[in-house]
């Protein structure tokens, strides 16, 4: 697939994102790669992987756990709650900045999407309602168990863990963090009027269902500054066996509550034609990043049109960046894109991780 962005492309214009200036509006979306060490430390290859993609306007890292219990949806995913992990993220930040890039770390808690054989802990959620899914555990595919409902005291503790992980990210040299409240993980689970069946201050009304995510954003903004904070949401997205009858009300109240913080950006996983996206776009006055939830080729012509008309501020691109470290260069030159190798998305080692060729590498003369 080839597509050319002209010199006057809206996606190629710089944009101020909180405290950083992104050189273009083609962001790298968060992508789980399952290559971290067993203790959640990013692998020795991660700095090279991210630095290779530094021409993205902003790199948003793979989802990163705020504590050991927050992991457990997938094998070998990273964390940011120990000194060793922070040191590895500092090496990544240094490599990305050295290559001229900007980077936020995405922070998550997987909630009911965890499996005890992966995390070593029971899985938790807003209510004892299991996701009707199976996951890959060390002993094979297994269904996700029914989660235990979090107590109010545990919710307060998790808010503190997000705050602490954000502090570690900034201390490691990262430009900011993105709060993951999407795709069926813990904060998204609380927003749902189906998965969240609580009757306390964190359930029931749309305002109550929005409370957990809002309090996380507020706590993190107070710790590192709102200009260093992004938020990802996915209203109506059924990833993680999520269902939401009301796909709008809790999100409207969430955005209303955090509007005065002036966070760096709102990252929305949605089809641009979805009613929920239209409602959010109407309400949100700040920087809005769109990530379309498609496991097919990214429609760059559509994204360019949306950026041109001001519907979106920037676009987050996943698989195309995974397979094309020099994606922006390829788009400006109209070059063909590398095809992503699905077989190596979550495989260990360098294959399908740091070995996708750039145009410059392809142009190098081959030795005899």
N, C-alpha and C positions, 0 to 999 in steps of 0.2 A: 504494500500500500504506500502510495506517495501523495503528499499534499504540500503545497507551498504557501507559506505566510509571506506576504509582501512586505516591503520596507515600512509601510505605514500601518501595519497590522496592530489592532488594538491589543492583542495578546503579547506583543513585543514591547509595549510601553512600560516604563518603570512605574512602580506603585509603592507608596508608603504603607507598610504593614506594621502598625504599632510603632515600635522603636527602631525598625529596620527599613531600609530601602531595598525592595526587590527589583532586580534589573529587568525582569519581565514578569508576565502574569501566567506563566505555565509552571505550576507548582508540581512537585513530586508528591503523590498521595502516599499515605502510610500503607506499607505492604509487609505482612507477616512473612518471614523467610525461614524461621525455625533453624537458625544456625548458631544460636547462643550456646555458651557452655552450660553444663548441667546445673550450675549454681546461678544461672540467670545473667552471667556476665557476657556482654557482646563479644563475639568471636574476634580473633586476631585479624580476620579479613574484613571486618565491618568498616573500619576507617577507610580502607581502599574502596570498598563498595560505594559508600556514600560520597567520598571525594570525587569519584569518577563522574558523579551526577550533579556536580556543583554548579553547572550552568542553569539548573532549575532556578526560577525566581526565588523559591523557598522550598527546601526539603522538609517534609514532615516525616519523622522517623516511624519505623514500625511500632506497633503498640507495645508499651513498656509498663510492666507491673509496678505498682506502688508499694507492694509488700509481697512476701512469699505466698501468702494465702490468696493474693489477687490473681495469681497465675493459675494454669491448669486447664485451659481450653485446648492448648496445643503443646506439643513437646518442644523443648529448646527455644522458648521465647525469652526475651531479655527482661531485666528488672532495673530499678534505680532506687535501691534501698540499702545498699552496702557500700563501703568505701571502695572495694575492688570494682564493683560495677561503675561507680562514679568515675574512677580512674580511666576505665575503658571508654566511657562516654566523653571524657575530657580529650582523649586521643582522637576520637571521632570529630569532636568540635574543632580541634586544632587542624586536622586534615582538611575538613570542609572549608574552614576559613582560609587556610593556606591556598586552596584552589579557587578562592574568590566567591564562595557560596555563603548562604544563610541557612540556618537550620533550627527547627523547633522539635522537641521530643514529645511524642504523643503518649499520654499517661492513661492507664486503664485499670479497671478491676473487672474480671470476666464474669463475676456473679454466678448465676445458675448454669452458665456454660462450662464450668469447670468439672473435671472428673477427679475424684480422690486419688486414683492411681497415678495421676499426673502431678497434682499439686501436693498430695500428702495430707490434705485437709478436706473436711466436708465442704460441699458447695453451699452457697448461701444466695439469697435473693430477697425481693420484697415480700414474697408470699411462697408457701409450699406448693408451687406449680412448676412442674418439670418441663424443660424444652423437649419436644418429641424428636430427638436427634440422637445419632450415634457419633462417637468420637474415637480417634486412634489413641489407644493407651499402650503402655509397654507390653501388655499381654494380648493385644488385638483390639478390634472394634467392639465398643460396648455402649449401651444406651446411657444417656445422662440421667443421674438419679434425681429424685425429688429434693429440692434445696430446703434448707432450714431458713425460716424468716429471720432477718436481722432484727436485733433489738435497737431501740433508739440510741442506747449508749454505744453500740457497735457502729451505728451510722456516724455518730460524732467522731469515733476513733478513725474511721475510714476517711472522713473529711480531713482530719489531721495528717493522715498518711499521704493524701494527694498534695497537701501543702508542703510536707517534708520532702517529697520526691521532686516537686517543682524547685524547691530551694537547692537541692542537689544538682538539678539540671543546669540552673543558672551558675552555680558555683563551678560546674564543670566547663563553663564557657559557652553553653548553648544560648541562642538568641531568645528562646522562649519555650513554652510548652503548649500543647494542645490537649484539652480535656476531652476524653473519648466518651461521649454520651449517645452513642449510635450503635447500630448493627447488632442489637440483641444482647449487649453486655450490661453490666450492673446498672449504670445510671439510666440507660435506655429502658431497662426493665421497670424502673420506678416510674417513668413517664407514661407507661402503658396503662390504659384503663381495663385491660384484660389480664395481664400478668400481675399487676399490682392490685391486690384485693385487701389491702390494709385498711384499718379503721382508725389509725392514729393520725398524727400530724403529717405523716409522709404518705398518706393514701386517701382514696375517696375522691375529693374534689380535684379538678385540674390544678388549682393553686397548690394543693398539698402534694400532688404527684410531681410537680415541678420543683418542689422545695429542695430535694437532695442535690440535684444538679446545680441549682442556683447557689446553694451554700458552698458547694465545692468551688465553683467559679469565684465566688466572693472571697473565700479563704485563700485561694491561690493568688488572686489579684492583690490581696492585702499583703501577701508574703513577697512577691517578686515584682509587683507593679502590673496594672491592667494592660499596659502596652506590650507586655511579654506573654499575654494569654490569648489563646484561640480556643474555640469550642466547636466540637463536631456533633451534629445531630442528624437523624435520619427518620423524619416523621413518615409513618406508613410503610417503612421498609420492613419486609418480612424475614430478613436475615436473622438467624438464631431462633427460628420458629416464633418470631414476634408477631403479635396481632394487636391492632389498635382500632377500636370502633371509631373513637373520636381521635382523628389524626391532627387536630389543629389546636384545640383549646389549651392544653397543657403547655404547648410550645409557645403560643402567644403570651401566656402569662409568664413563662420563663424568660422570654426575650424582653418583656416589659420590665421585669424585675431587675435584669442585669444591664438594661440599656444605658443607665447613667454611669456605669463603670467605664464605658468606652474601651472595651477590650480590642485587641489587635484585629481579630476577624471572627466571622461566623462561617463554619465549614458545613455545607449542607450536602448530604448524600440523597439525591433525588433525581427523578426525571423532571426536566424543566416544565413539562406540560402538566405535572401533577397539581391538583388543587392545593395541597398542603404547601408546595413550593411557592405558589402564587401568593398565598396568605403570608408566608414568611417574608417574601421579597417585598410585599407591600409595607410590612411593619418595620423591617430591619433597615436602618439608615446608615449603618457602618459598612465596612469592607465585607463582601460576601464572596466566598469561594464555593464553587460548584464541583461536585464529583458525581458523575452519572453512574449508577450501579449496573454497569453492563459488562458481561464477560465476553465482549466482542470488540472489534476494532473501535477505538475512540473516533468520534465524528468531530474532527478538528474544524471543519467548515461550520458546523452548528455552534461549537464553542466560540469561534471567531465572531460569528454573527451576534451571539448573546453578549459578548464583551463589547462589540461595536455599539450596540444599542444601550449599553449600560445596565443590562439585566443582571450581569454578574461582574464582579471586580476582577476575578481570576478563576482559573480552572485547575483543579487537582487531577493529575493523570497518573494512573497506576501502571498497568502492564506495559504500556508503551515506553515508560521510563525504565522499567525493569529490564527490558531487552535492548534499550538504546541509551547508553550513558550520555551520548551527544544528541539527544532528542531535539533540542532547540536548533542546533546547527543543521540537522537533517531537515527540519521543517522549513527553515529559511532558505535552504538550497534546493528543496523539492526532491531530496534523495529518498530512495526506498528505505523502509524501516525494517530492522531485524524482526523476525517473528519470535515471540517468547516461547521458550521450551517448557511446557507445562510439567513435564516429567521431573524437572529440576527446581521447581518452585520452592519445595520444602526439603530438598535433599541436602545432606551435609556436604561441606567442601566447596571448592572454588567453581566447579562446573555449574553454569547457569546463574552464577552470582557475580563474579568479577571478570568473566572471560568473554562477554559480548563485545564484538569488535566495533570500534569507532570508524568513521569515514577516514580519518587520518591513518589509522592502522591498516585499513583495507587498501589505501593508496601507496603504502610503503612497498618498495621493490622487494621481491622475494629473492632470497639468496639461492645460489645454484646448488 
